[in-house]
């Protein structure tokens, strides 16, 4: 459980890079599409995470700036 004032329903998880399908240099459980890994491997890796947690995580591309992005409820229900 996060140790910060998160809204109800917000959860956090940390992963390692073991147990996935990506080849070097992304090996093996790479979850990011923005680094040049094969998109099919990333999709398979994300499916591993989904199966392990029982939830479908939402992935964002992190940037450092002052703009905010609101996560819509429709984002959480898309397959």
NORTA-V635930 format. One record per pair of residues at least 24 apart in sequence whose ideal C-beta (glycine too) atoms are under 6 Angstrom apart, sorted by the first residue. I is the first residue (numbers start at 1). J is the second residue. Records with the same first field share a line. If there is no record, write none. Layout:
BEGIN
I = J  J
END
This chain:
BEGIN
20 = 45
21 = 45
34 = 61
END
